[in-house]
Amino acid sequence: MAKRSYTKTPMKEQAPDSRKHNFDEVALGYTLEEGQLEASRCLQCKNAPCIDKCPVMIDIPDFIQAIAEGDMSQAYEVLSRYTNLPAICGRVCPQEKQCEMVCRLGRSKKFEPVAIGKLERLVADWALDQPYEAQEVGQNKGRVAVIGSGPSGLTTAGDLAKLGYDVTIYEALHSPGGVLTYGIPEFRLPKKIVKQEIDRIIAQGVNLETNVVVGKTITMNEIIEEFDACYLSVGAGAPRFQGIKGTSLNGVYSSSEYLTRVNLMHGYQFPQYDTPVQKSKNVVVIGGGNVAMDAARSAKRLGADNVSIVYRRSLEELPAREEEYHHSVEEGINYHWLSNPIEYLDDGNGRLTAVKCVQMELGESDESGRRRPIVIPGSEFIIEADTAIEAIGQGANKVLLDTFPELALNKWGYIDADEESCETSIPGVFAGGDIVTGAATVILAMGAGKIAANEIDQYIQKTKQEQLV
């Protein structure tokens, strides 16, 4: 047997000087040969910890073994037992904080963990290039409504369709996918990939109705009367601002608006699509998560000369994926660590001209476990900017919640749902994803969707049995 490599098999990428001027995908994927080389590094552990750390419990050693043997059909068969969105997860799931973090190979000081996410992408991309025929399942077990077509809703819908349910997804926007479509840029997650994976879910017999705003177009009471159960997965897409002076100036965006304009509305393809995004010279992005990275890297691709990220903690506390941070640095994004904006400055005509910031230092740990940022008096400084993008988190979407007061909410304004069953205060109504947890990752939302599908199945069958008694 060949000696096991210490490091992951590298994945080819667009060169930074080229990619920062286009929206094409940065990472180019493994070839089959590269994938087999990486798969050969897997130890094939018994009681593999990577499985337990995966929110959808994929049998990781099994699908990797199939790659090593060159059996891509078997590898995809294994993946598809657990996930409806492997090509998406292979690109955006934070494997380094989940399955790869506990990889036994990587626990050695000498070895890097197996590149599980890159291997998942390899298999999923291979499968998308093959003819697809959905297995026919009689849809006679019951009717379920899924509100929202993001990763959580898509997972629930796909799993329930496989179990034999008649599922209808209601989506408020004109395109399905939720954050996969409007939030994550093309260079990280191509819309073609999102569409292909959604099309495969639809092909399983799932009905999709777009441009339906539940709470306006149709009420929750109408849905409860028509369906045997309902899953709420409307996400947490309401913009959140710090509320500092000058927030209403032209040129100050929420990350929600900015990325939706770029992604869902194809602003980056103007004039082919007549939805332009403001041309910027100097851009400041506030925040340190993946959304901040997405906004900053999008602004660079849209032609900004200078793009800076202002983050109130240090690199050590940065919540964004390490890969995204390194890509941003390669693309020329600047960082102002231990800094926070305190005012947006006006040019006298209602337009943003600069961001006044203050320097911070880290004090004692707060409730999140991270050291609390403390303002350093007299440390104000100015960053020239014609565009500022706040990427500091998102709140619960209130369109549905405000029209359904019977539904219990928690103290943060999200739906109060049981973590283990996704049950809400209304019988037959389940909820999961960001509308329950607040903004989180795609894979955690999918994990909730899998739980919900199983619980909805049990609820409907139990209800039908009780009706027969």
Secondary structure, DSSP 8 states (H G I E B T S, - for coil): -----SS-----B--HHHHTT--S-SB----HHHHHHHHTT----TT-HHHHHSTT---HHHHHHHHHTT-HHHHHHHHHHH-S-HHHHHHHS-GGGTTGGG-TTTTSSS-----HHHHHHHHHHHHHTS----------S-EEEEE--SHHHHHHHHHHHHTT-EEEEE-SSSSS-THHHHTS-TTTS-HHHHHHHHHHHHHTT-EEE-S--BTTTB-HHHHHHHSSEEEE-----EE-----BTTTSBTEEEHHHHHHHHTTT-GGGTTTSS------SEEEEE--SHHHHHHHHHHHHTT-SEEEEE-SS-GGG--S-HHHHHHHHHTT-EEE-SEEEEEEEE-SSSBEEEEEEEEEEEEEE-TTSSEEEEE-TT--EEEE-SEEEE-S-EE--HHHHTT-TTS-B-TTSSB---TTT-B-SSTTEEE-THHHH-S--HHHHHHHHHHHHHHHHHHHHHHHHHHH-
